[in-house]
Amino acid sequence: MESLEQEVAVAMPRIGDKAPEFKAITTQGEINFPADYKGKWVILFSHPADFTPVCTSEFMTFAKLEPEFSALNCQLVGLSIDGLYSHIAWLRTIKDKIEFKGMKNMEVKFPLIEDITMSVAKKYGMIQPGESSTKAVRAVFYIDPKGMIRAIIYYPLSMGRNFDELKRALIAMQTADAYNIATPADWQPGDDVIVPTAGSCGVANDRMETKEEGITCTDWFFCTKKLSLEQVNNPAHSN
Ligand code: BEZ
């Protein structure tokens, strides 16, 4: 039988849940989460520890891509089980000394939460005791503008994240919301998208027999349509 402490440590919110609320100290001041980011997407991510190489390469990449996430109405918020002064010292070292893949002088401008008590990490299931009971795994929570958890990705301590995928996932969810579609395997912006499956025999018949304008069906349940890159880039014009 697991102790209560262990049970709490592995509890985690799920897709479709309201993002757990918390107040925290960060490298950009205090935050009230997720209320401070209402109306924006948020990527809340954890990393194992400051002054470690994989995390350093990730933070430099997050810092480089931050303007692209910001253009997608998405705020980045990081977390590790380290104190504020460690965070500040590490971010200064990254800016002053570290070079990676042509990146240097990278300034991390998004908030990095201090979570020495692990209270936020435990709320979000970022501690996975089989991997480490003192370090957060590389968790990524996508939280939508209404404060709901929409996607969760986990990586182990040893593996740096794929940033193309982090960005692609955000765009795919924003596109699905804007156009009421789904995105097929390996979808990239500009590729054809999936039309919601027919919900009645009548619609299934229409799809196969009458043929709906602009929709291609290989069977009644597998229908796609074009969605241009321009449409993906302008989701506000979806209606
Ligand atoms: C790293 O960021 O380099 C790292 C952190 C914890 C375990 C292994 C690698």
Residues whose N, C-alpha, C, O or C-beta is under 5 A from the ligand:
A	BS01	BEZ	P48 T52 P53 V54 C55 L157 S158
